[in-house]
């Protein structure tokens, strides 16, 4: 007949160790490896998020000017402010949702989804030919910008 393989038998030796006895050295578990790759990737994600927030400042006044929203040049600052603030309003409104999504579905999937959303939203903003499309793209980018909080939570978990 067929022989059944037995699991490896491990012989365990019980030793009575007095806690004050320093001559007996107990085995220590190996130290975990430092997560260099994960930290590097999280750094790149945070760099991307900060870049996304700040990239518009040099050119957005000129972009708004090209939209010809008003004949009064003083109104340009108002429209630039609304365009810039829309991102942060949307980010504020969606941050708790992103936190909950990362708790339910995991940090990695939500980080990837946020990066993909950033790609789409910044693409919309980049090709906008009207103020309303630019406003939508900027607001959409803010809605999908939950990666900063998620990456900080992920960093705390891996270290």
MDTraj code that builds the backbone (N, CA, C; nanometers):
import mdtraj as md
import numpy as np

residues = "UNK UNK UNK UNK UNK UNK UNK UNK UNK UNK UNK UNK UNK UNK UNK UNK UNK UNK UNK UNK UNK UNK UNK UNK UNK UNK UNK UNK UNK UNK UNK UNK UNK UNK UNK UNK UNK UNK UNK UNK UNK UNK UNK UNK UNK UNK UNK UNK UNK UNK UNK UNK UNK UNK UNK UNK UNK UNK UNK UNK UNK UNK UNK UNK UNK UNK UNK UNK UNK UNK UNK UNK UNK UNK UNK UNK UNK UNK UNK UNK UNK UNK UNK UNK UNK UNK UNK UNK UNK UNK UNK UNK UNK UNK UNK UNK UNK UNK UNK UNK UNK UNK UNK UNK UNK UNK UNK UNK UNK UNK UNK UNK UNK UNK UNK UNK UNK UNK UNK UNK UNK UNK UNK UNK UNK UNK UNK UNK UNK UNK UNK UNK UNK UNK UNK UNK UNK UNK UNK UNK UNK UNK UNK UNK UNK UNK UNK UNK UNK UNK UNK UNK UNK UNK UNK UNK UNK UNK UNK".split()
xyz = np.array([
    [0.0791, -0.1154, 0.0000],
    [0.0000, 0.0000, 0.0000],
    [0.0862, 0.1256, 0.0000],
    [0.0155, 0.2338, -0.0001],
    [0.0834, 0.3635, -0.0003],
    [0.1174, 0.4032, 0.1417],
    [0.2380, 0.4522, 0.1569],
    [0.2785, 0.4977, 0.2889],
    [0.2385, 0.6430, 0.3056],
    [0.1805, 0.6741, 0.4181],
    [0.1454, 0.8127, 0.4465],
    [0.2675, 0.8817, 0.5066],
    [0.2932, 0.9994, 0.4589],
    [0.4082, 1.0722, 0.5128],
    [0.3661, 1.1381, 0.6417],
    [0.4510, 1.1254, 0.7396],
    [0.4242, 1.1876, 0.8693],
    [0.4837, 1.3275, 0.8702],
    [0.4161, 1.4186, 0.9382],
    [0.4759, 1.5523, 0.9512],
    [0.6058, 1.5416, 1.0292],
    [0.6930, 1.6365, 1.0058],
    [0.8204, 1.6349, 1.0763],
    [0.7972, 1.6427, 1.2255],
    [0.8625, 1.5539, 1.2924],
    [0.8505, 1.5569, 1.4375],
    [0.9600, 1.6463, 1.4917],
    [0.9187, 1.7345, 1.5818],
    [1.0129, 1.8275, 1.6420],
    [1.0268, 1.7910, 1.7880],
    [1.1511, 1.7776, 1.8280],
    [1.1769, 1.7440, 1.9664],
    [1.1962, 1.8739, 2.0436],
    [1.1184, 1.8910, 2.1456],
    [1.1251, 2.0129, 2.2258],
    [1.1822, 1.9769, 2.3615],
    [1.2827, 2.0524, 2.3994],
    [1.3450, 2.0313, 2.5288],
    [1.3019, 2.1441, 2.6202],
    [1.2375, 2.1101, 2.7280],
    [1.1942, 2.2099, 2.8246],
    [1.3052, 2.2323, 2.9252],
    [1.3366, 2.3576, 2.9448],
    [1.4442, 2.3928, 3.0361],
    [1.3863, 2.4852, 3.1416],
    [1.4143, 2.4543, 3.2642],
    [1.3694, 2.5409, 3.3729],
    [1.4708, 2.6544, 3.3857],
    [1.4256, 2.7756, 3.3535],
    [1.5159, 2.8899, 3.3551],
    [1.4733, 2.9848, 3.4647],
    [1.5684, 3.0184, 3.5463],
    [1.5459, 3.1190, 3.6500],
    [1.5642, 3.2559, 3.5841],
    [1.4652, 3.3475, 3.5925],
    [1.4775, 3.4780, 3.5261],
    [1.6007, 3.5588, 3.5687],
    [1.6503, 3.5337, 3.6886],
    [1.7685, 3.6082, 3.7333],
    [1.8987, 3.5456, 3.6838],
    [1.8913, 3.4273, 3.6243],
    [2.0097, 3.3591, 3.5732],
    [2.0474, 3.4191, 3.4379],
    [2.1563, 3.4920, 3.4313],
    [2.2005, 3.5600, 3.3093],
    [2.2851, 3.4690, 3.2201],
    [2.3163, 3.3470, 3.2643],
    [2.4002, 3.2599, 3.1837],
    [2.3205, 3.1924, 3.0714],
    [2.1878, 3.1887, 3.0845],
    [2.1054, 3.1268, 2.9821],
    [2.0568, 3.2371, 2.8865],
    [2.0897, 3.2194, 2.7615],
    [2.0501, 3.3179, 2.6613],
    [1.9317, 3.2631, 2.5829],
    [1.8183, 3.3330, 2.5916],
    [1.6990, 3.2893, 2.5201],
    [1.7060, 3.3367, 2.3763],
    [1.6548, 3.2557, 2.2836],
    [1.6584, 3.2976, 2.1426],
    [1.5660, 3.4182, 2.1199],
    [1.6136, 3.5102, 2.0387],
    [1.5368, 3.6304, 2.0060],
    [1.4863, 3.6195, 1.8627],
    [1.3653, 3.6684, 1.8396],
    [1.3168, 3.6661, 1.7005],
    [1.3995, 3.7623, 1.6164],
    [1.4147, 3.7320, 1.4879],
    [1.4947, 3.8210, 1.4031],
    [1.4264, 3.9579, 1.3913],
    [1.5069, 4.0605, 1.3845],
    [1.4544, 4.1963, 1.3710],
    [1.3912, 4.2108, 1.2328],
    [1.2741, 4.2773, 1.2272],
    [1.2119, 4.2941, 1.0952],
    [1.2946, 4.3856, 1.0070],
    [1.2875, 4.3591, 0.8763],
    [1.3626, 4.4419, 0.7820],
    [1.2963, 4.5787, 0.7708],
    [1.3782, 4.6806, 0.7545],
    [1.3262, 4.8155, 0.7384],
    [1.2621, 4.8274, 0.6003],
    [1.1396, 4.8827, 0.5902],
    [1.0665, 4.8849, 0.4625],
    [1.1091, 4.9994, 0.3705],
    [1.2309, 4.9910, 0.3197],
    [1.2850, 5.0977, 0.2339],
    [1.1994, 5.1210, 0.1088],
    [1.1591, 5.0129, 0.0427],
    [1.0821, 5.0263, -0.0809],
    [0.9473, 5.0924, -0.0550],
    [0.8776, 5.0483, 0.0488],
    [0.7478, 5.1067, 0.0800],
    [0.7609, 5.2546, 0.1143],
    [0.8630, 5.2901, 0.1884],
    [0.8832, 5.4303, 0.2247],
    [0.9176, 5.5134, 0.1016],
    [0.9972, 5.4588, 0.0118],
    [1.0299, 5.5307, -0.1119],
    [0.9046, 5.5537, -0.1961],
    [0.8203, 5.4504, -0.2090],
    [0.6966, 5.4651, -0.2859],
    [0.6006, 5.5647, -0.2206],
    [0.5892, 5.5602, -0.0894],
    [0.5039, 5.6571, -0.0197],
    [0.5567, 5.7992, -0.0351],
    [0.6875, 5.8141, -0.0393],
    [0.7475, 5.9463, -0.0617],
    [0.7145, 5.9981, -0.2005],
    [0.7193, 5.9102, -0.2992],
    [0.6848, 5.9495, -0.4360],
    [0.5370, 5.9886, -0.4439],
    [0.4507, 5.9134, -0.3768],
    [0.3080, 5.9463, -0.3753],
    [0.2859, 6.0829, -0.3117],
    [0.3518, 6.1093, -0.1996],
    [0.3357, 6.2394, -0.1336],
    [0.3933, 6.3517, -0.2187],
    [0.5013, 6.3258, -0.2886],
    [0.5572, 6.4264, -0.3797],
    [0.4576, 6.4557, -0.4919],
    [0.3962, 6.3523, -0.5448],
    [0.2948, 6.3688, -0.6486],
    [0.1776, 6.4528, -0.5971],
    [0.1320, 6.4244, -0.4775],
    [0.0184, 6.4967, -0.4223],
    [0.0524, 6.6439, -0.3989],
    [0.1699, 6.6705, -0.3470],
    [0.2076, 6.8110, -0.3250],
    [0.2317, 6.8827, -0.4578],
    [0.2830, 6.8112, -0.5545],
    [0.3014, 6.8697, -0.6871],
    [0.1665, 6.9062, -0.7474],
    [0.0709, 6.8177, -0.7320],
    [-0.0629, 6.8401, -0.7849],
    [-0.1284, 6.9636, -0.7222],
    [-0.1034, 6.9852, -0.5949],
    [-0.1601, 7.1003, -0.5253],
    [-0.0963, 7.2296, -0.5740],
    [0.0332, 7.2291, -0.5932],
    [0.1075, 7.3537, -0.6169],
    [0.1406, 7.3848, -0.7617],
    [0.1179, 7.2941, -0.8527],
    [0.1636, 7.3126, -0.9901],
    [0.0907, 7.4266, -1.0609],
    [-0.0298, 7.4585, -1.0196],
    [-0.1095, 7.5565, -1.0943],
    [-0.0700, 7.7014, -1.0682],
    [-0.0033, 7.7306, -0.9589],
    [0.0166, 7.8703, -0.9179],
    [0.0891, 7.9563, -1.0216],
    [0.1903, 7.9091, -1.0901],
    [0.2572, 7.9979, -1.1866],
    [0.1730, 8.0351, -1.3081],
    [0.0840, 7.9482, -1.3505],
    [0.0144, 7.9746, -1.4762],
    [-0.1352, 7.9967, -1.4655],
    [-0.1965, 7.9674, -1.3504],
    [-0.3425, 7.9767, -1.3439],
    [-0.3952, 8.1195, -1.3661],
    [-0.3262, 8.2262, -1.3254],
    [-0.3781, 8.3597, -1.3590],
    [-0.3852, 8.3828, -1.5101],
    [-0.2848, 8.3333, -1.5814],
    [-0.2843, 8.3482, -1.7272],
    [-0.3926, 8.2608, -1.7915],
    [-0.4140, 8.1426, -1.7335],
    [-0.5165, 8.0525, -1.7834],
    [-0.6544, 8.1176, -1.7687],
    [-0.6803, 8.1739, -1.6508],
    [-0.8088, 8.2399, -1.6266],
    [-0.8248, 8.3606, -1.7180],
    [-0.7171, 8.4323, -1.7399],
    [-0.7223, 8.5479, -1.8292],
    [-0.7617, 8.5052, -1.9705],
    [-0.7121, 8.3908, -2.0152],
    [-0.7437, 8.3398, -2.1491],
    [-0.8899, 8.2968, -2.1627],
    [-0.9560, 8.2700, -2.0500],
    [-1.0963, 8.2307, -2.0542],
    [-1.1892, 8.3502, -2.0794],
    [-1.1377, 8.4723, -2.0664],
    [-1.2142, 8.5957, -2.0915],
    [-1.3466, 8.5962, -2.0151],
    [-1.3365, 8.5805, -1.8825],
    [-1.4573, 8.5741, -1.8002],
    [-1.5166, 8.7114, -1.7725],
    [-1.4316, 8.8135, -1.7709],
    [-1.4795, 8.9475, -1.7383],
    [-1.3909, 9.0504, -1.8064],
    [-1.4489, 9.1659, -1.8328],
    [-1.3696, 9.2752, -1.8900],
    [-1.2905, 9.3476, -1.7811],
    [-1.3322, 9.3297, -1.6564],
    [-1.2651, 9.3961, -1.5444],
    [-1.1464, 9.3105, -1.4980],
    [-1.0228, 9.3623, -1.5087],
    [-0.9059, 9.2818, -1.4669],
    [-0.9052, 9.2505, -1.3181],
    [-0.9769, 9.3270, -1.2382],
    [-0.9809, 9.2981, -1.0942],
    [-1.0602, 9.1713, -1.0635],
    [-1.1476, 9.1321, -1.1535],
    [-1.2242, 9.0086, -1.1336],
    [-1.1388, 8.8831, -1.1539],
    [-1.0273, 8.8978, -1.2211],
    [-0.9418, 8.7820, -1.2494],
    [-0.8970, 8.7152, -1.1201],
    [-0.8593, 8.7931, -1.0205],
    [-0.8170, 8.7373, -0.8918],
    [-0.9274, 8.6572, -0.8246],
    [-1.0525, 8.7044, -0.8380],
    [-1.1664, 8.6323, -0.7820],
    [-1.1797, 8.4938, -0.8465],
    [-1.1732, 8.4897, -0.9779],
    [-1.1880, 8.3628, -1.0494],
    [-1.0700, 8.2681, -1.0236],
    [-0.9514, 8.3237, -1.0112],
    [-0.8344, 8.2416, -0.9754],
    [-0.8540, 8.1827, -0.8360],
    [-0.9028, 8.2628, -0.7436],
    [-0.9261, 8.2156, -0.6064],
    [-1.0297, 8.1054, -0.5999],
    [-1.1383, 8.1209, -0.6752],
    [-1.2421, 8.0169, -0.6778],
    [-1.1850, 7.8877, -0.7361],
    [-1.1095, 7.9004, -0.8422],
    [-1.0493, 7.7824, -0.9059],
    [-0.9544, 7.7112, -0.8099],
    [-0.8731, 7.7862, -0.7402],
    [-0.7780, 7.7266, -0.6457],
    [-0.8497, 7.6677, -0.5244],
    [-0.9473, 7.7394, -0.4719],
    [-1.0168, 7.6940, -0.3514],
    [-1.1026, 7.5709, -0.3762],
    [-1.1478, 7.5517, -0.4990],
    [-1.2336, 7.4363, -0.5285],
    [-1.1624, 7.3049, -0.4974],
    [-1.0332, 7.3006, -0.5223],
    [-0.9548, 7.1807, -0.4942],
    [-0.9592, 7.1482, -0.3448],
    [-0.9343, 7.2486, -0.2622],
    [-0.9260, 7.2259, -0.1176],
    [-1.0630, 7.1988, -0.0565],
    [-1.1674, 7.2596, -0.1098],
    [-1.3025, 7.2299, -0.0635],
    [-1.3363, 7.0836, -0.0917],
    [-1.3098, 7.0386, -0.2120],
    [-1.3376, 6.8994, -0.2489],
    [-1.2528, 6.8027, -0.1671],
    [-1.1283, 6.8397, -0.1413],
    [-1.0409, 6.7541, -0.0603],
    [-1.0955, 6.7417, 0.0814],
    [-1.1429, 6.8525, 0.1357],
    [-1.2023, 6.8512, 0.2690],
    [-1.3266, 6.7622, 0.2727],
    [-1.4107, 6.7743, 0.1721],
    [-1.5352, 6.6978, 0.1683],
    [-1.5121, 6.5477, 0.1515],
    [-1.4047, 6.5088, 0.0859],
    [-1.3836, 6.3666, 0.0563],
    [-1.2832, 6.2968, 0.1480],
    [-1.2171, 6.3685, 0.2346],
    [-1.1090, 6.3063, 0.3134],
    [-1.1594, 6.1950, 0.4047],
    [-1.2757, 6.2121, 0.4646],
    [-1.3280, 6.1075, 0.5518],
    [-1.3722, 5.9851, 0.4714],
    [-1.4233, 6.0086, 0.3527],
    [-1.4627, 5.8974, 0.2654],
    [-1.3391, 5.8158, 0.2271],
    [-1.2304, 5.8840, 0.1916],
    [-1.1071, 5.8135, 0.1560],
    [-1.0535, 5.7341, 0.2745],
    [-1.0620, 5.7913, 0.3932],
    [-1.0173, 5.7180, 0.5121],
    [-1.0979, 5.5919, 0.5344],
    [-1.2279, 5.6029, 0.5183],
    [-1.3150, 5.4861, 0.5354],
    [-1.2886, 5.3814, 0.4275],
    [-1.2723, 5.4258, 0.3022],
    [-1.2418, 5.3322, 0.1932],
    [-1.1124, 5.2567, 0.2206],
    [-1.0121, 5.3279, 0.2725],
    [-0.8842, 5.2607, 0.2995],
    [-0.8952, 5.1623, 0.4154],
    [-0.9848, 5.1903, 0.5106],
    [-1.0075, 5.0953, 0.6197],
    [-1.0803, 4.9709, 0.5710],
    [-1.1747, 4.9874, 0.4798],
    [-1.2554, 4.8750, 0.4325],
    [-1.1825, 4.7930, 0.3270],
    [-1.1227, 4.8608, 0.2270],
    [-1.0642, 4.7904, 0.1126],
    [-0.9124, 4.7786, 0.1179],
    [-0.8491, 4.8457, 0.2096],
    [-0.7047, 4.8363, 0.2226],
    [-0.6342, 4.9621, 0.1745],
    [-0.5129, 4.9825, 0.2253],
    [-0.4369, 5.1037, 0.1935],
    [-0.3897, 5.1033, 0.0481],
    [-0.3325, 4.9914, 0.0039],
    [-0.2762, 4.9857, -0.1320],
    [-0.3806, 5.0101, -0.2406],
    [-0.4947, 4.9402, -0.2372],
    [-0.5935, 4.9652, -0.3436],
    [-0.6424, 5.1101, -0.3472],
    [-0.6619, 5.1698, -0.2308],
    [-0.7102, 5.3080, -0.2313],
    [-0.6011, 5.4044, -0.2753],
    [-0.4760, 5.3764, -0.2441],
    [-0.3667, 5.4601, -0.2936],
    [-0.3586, 5.4527, -0.4461],
    [-0.3724, 5.3334, -0.5000],
    [-0.3677, 5.3168, -0.6465],
    [-0.4856, 5.3866, -0.7120],
    [-0.6043, 5.3708, -0.6543],
    [-0.7218, 5.4380, -0.7078],
    [-0.7054, 5.5901, -0.7032],
    [-0.6509, 5.6407, -0.5938],
    [-0.6272, 5.7843, -0.5817],
    [-0.5267, 5.8353, -0.6844],
    [-0.4225, 5.7586, -0.7099],
    [-0.3242, 5.7985, -0.8112],
    [-0.3856, 5.7988, -0.9511],
    [-0.4665, 5.6980, -0.9803],
    [-0.5337, 5.6942, -1.1103],
    [-0.6301, 5.8115, -1.1242],
    [-0.7032, 5.8412, -1.0169],
    [-0.7938, 5.9558, -1.0174],
    [-0.7206, 6.0871, -1.0378],
    [-0.6051, 6.0994, -0.9774],
    [-0.5217, 6.2175, -0.9956],
    [-0.4826, 6.2336, -1.1415],
    [-0.4445, 6.1239, -1.2039],
    [-0.4074, 6.1260, -1.3449],
    [-0.5223, 6.1776, -1.4313],
    [-0.6409, 6.1243, -1.4095],
    [-0.7573, 6.1640, -1.4885],
    [-0.7939, 6.3099, -1.4621],
    [-0.8001, 6.3470, -1.3347],
    [-0.8425, 6.4829, -1.2985],
    [-0.7450, 6.5885, -1.3490],
    [-0.6173, 6.5631, -1.3356],
    [-0.5200, 6.6615, -1.3845],
    [-0.5202, 6.6660, -1.5366],
    [-0.5516, 6.5553, -1.6009],
    [-0.5666, 6.5561, -1.7461],
    [-0.6837, 6.6436, -1.7891],
    [-0.7952, 6.6319, -1.7175],
    [-0.9115, 6.7165, -1.7470],
    [-0.8762, 6.8641, -1.7292],
    [-0.8099, 6.8944, -1.6185],
    [-0.7713, 7.0335, -1.5927],
    [-0.6730, 7.0834, -1.6986],
    [-0.5828, 6.9989, -1.7376],
    [-0.4791, 7.0382, -1.8328],
    [-0.5307, 7.0690, -1.9716],
    [-0.6375, 7.0034, -2.0132],
    [-0.6901, 7.0270, -2.1478],
    [-0.8129, 7.1182, -2.1478],
    [-0.8439, 7.1760, -2.0328],
    [-0.9636, 7.2607, -2.0217],
    [-0.9517, 7.3828, -2.1118],
    [-1.0570, 7.4083, -2.1873],
    [-1.0618, 7.5267, -2.2725],
    [-1.1652, 7.6267, -2.2228],
    [-1.2397, 7.5886, -2.1183],
    [-1.3353, 7.6803, -2.0563],
    [-1.3136, 7.6795, -1.9059],
    [-1.3596, 7.7860, -1.8432],
    [-1.3454, 7.7977, -1.6982],
    [-1.4220, 7.6866, -1.6275],
    [-1.5402, 7.6529, -1.6734],
    [-1.6208, 7.5500, -1.6063],
    [-1.5530, 7.4131, -1.6120],
    [-1.4897, 7.3806, -1.7230],
    [-1.4180, 7.2528, -1.7324],
    [-1.2950, 7.2545, -1.6405],
    [-1.2243, 7.3665, -1.6364],
    [-1.1092, 7.3788, -1.5466],
    [-1.1537, 7.3671, -1.4008],
    [-1.2666, 7.4297, -1.3675],
    [-1.3200, 7.4224, -1.2313],
    [-1.3597, 7.2797, -1.1973],
    [-1.4242, 7.2124, -1.2915],
    [-1.4595, 7.0723, -1.2700],
    [-1.3349, 6.9870, -1.2495],
    [-1.2336, 7.0047, -1.3345],
    [-1.1106, 6.9271, -1.3226],
    [-1.0405, 6.9492, -1.1905],
    [-1.0387, 7.0725, -1.1463],
    [-0.9725, 7.1052, -1.0191],
    [-1.0515, 7.0483, -0.9016],
    [-1.1829, 7.0603, -0.9042],
    [-1.2674, 7.0056, -0.7981],
    [-1.2563, 6.8533, -0.7958],
    [-1.2582, 6.7920, -0.9131],
    [-1.2450, 6.6468, -0.9264],
    [-1.1095, 6.6009, -0.8712],
    [-1.0049, 6.6769, -0.8985],
    [-0.8721, 6.6444, -0.8452],
    [-0.8732, 6.6478, -0.6930],
    [-0.9429, 6.7441, -0.6350],
    [-0.9538, 6.7510, -0.4894],
    [-1.0316, 6.6342, -0.4316],
    [-1.1392, 6.5952, -0.5000],
    [-1.2174, 6.4795, -0.4541],
    [-1.1340, 6.3531, -0.4514],
    [-1.0429, 6.3402, -0.5462],
    [-0.9639, 6.2177, -0.5580],
    [-0.8283, 6.2282, -0.4890],
    [-0.8086, 6.3318, -0.4105],
    [-0.6802, 6.3527, -0.3457],
    [-0.6856, 6.3084, -0.2005],
    [-0.7131, 6.1815, -0.1772],
    [-0.7136, 6.1297, -0.0413],
    [-0.5848, 6.0613, -0.0035],
    [-0.4870, 6.0649, -0.0912],
    [-0.3658, 5.9859, -0.0708],
    [-0.2757, 6.0369, 0.0403],
    [-0.2822, 6.1638, 0.0726],
    [-0.1931, 6.2161, 0.1762],
    [-0.2250, 6.1515, 0.3110],
    [-0.3509, 6.1523, 0.3483],
    [-0.3897, 6.0908, 0.4758],
    [-0.3680, 5.9412, 0.4774],
    [-0.4007, 5.8766, 0.3669],
    [-0.3838, 5.7312, 0.3588],
    [-0.2364, 5.6938, 0.3653],
    [-0.1509, 5.7685, 0.2965],
    [-0.0080, 5.7348, 0.2974],
    [0.0537, 5.7569, 0.4349],
    [0.0072, 5.8573, 0.5074],
    [0.0585, 5.8780, 0.6444],
    [0.0143, 5.7652, 0.7360],
    [-0.1075, 5.7184, 0.7198],
    [-0.1556, 5.6058, 0.7993],
    [-0.0777, 5.4792, 0.7635],
    [-0.0562, 5.4574, 0.6353],
    [0.0184, 5.3398, 0.5889],
    [0.1611, 5.3433, 0.6428],
    [0.2215, 5.4608, 0.6414],
    [0.3575, 5.4746, 0.6939],
    [0.3626, 5.4389, 0.8412],
    [0.2652, 5.4858, 0.9179],
    [0.2614, 5.4532, 1.0604],
    [0.2443, 5.3031, 1.0833],
    [0.1753, 5.2356, 0.9941],
    [0.1530, 5.0917, 1.0089],
    [0.2749, 5.0078, 0.9726],
    [0.3573, 5.0555, 0.8820],
    [0.4702, 4.9715, 0.8376],
    [0.5970, 4.9952, 0.9164],
    [0.6007, 5.1019, 0.9923],
    [0.7225, 5.1287, 1.0699],
    [0.7073, 5.0789, 1.2110],
])
top = md.Topology()
chain = top.add_chain()
for i, resn in enumerate(residues, 1):
    res = top.add_residue(resn, chain, resSeq=i)
    for name in ("N", "CA", "C"):
        top.add_atom(name, md.element.get_by_symbol(name[0]), res)
traj = md.Trajectory(xyz[None], top)
